Amino acid sequence: MFGIMNKVKNIDVSGYNCPIPILKIKKVIKTLEKGERLKIIATDPMIKIDLPTFCHESNCKLIYMKHSHESIHSEIQVL
């Protein structure tokens, strides 16, 4: 049986420094429904600390975070 496909949105916060990436992510998360995901591209290394904290405080799940060249790619899901 096929599962329901979760909607995925994307946000690129490259070039922004703390706290702007989290503020922009928070704004997008408010538009998502339970189960939907947000893919994030960031360049600020503080996102490695800020995003897991944000997820814990905002009822979201960090799916993955990986560093690739000059950017950090992440995906979170609304719980």
Protein Blocks (a to p, Z undefined) as FASTA:
>chain_A
ZZdddddddddfehiacfklmmmmmmmmmmpcehiacddddfbfklmmmmmmmmmmnopa
cfbdcdehjbccdddddZZ
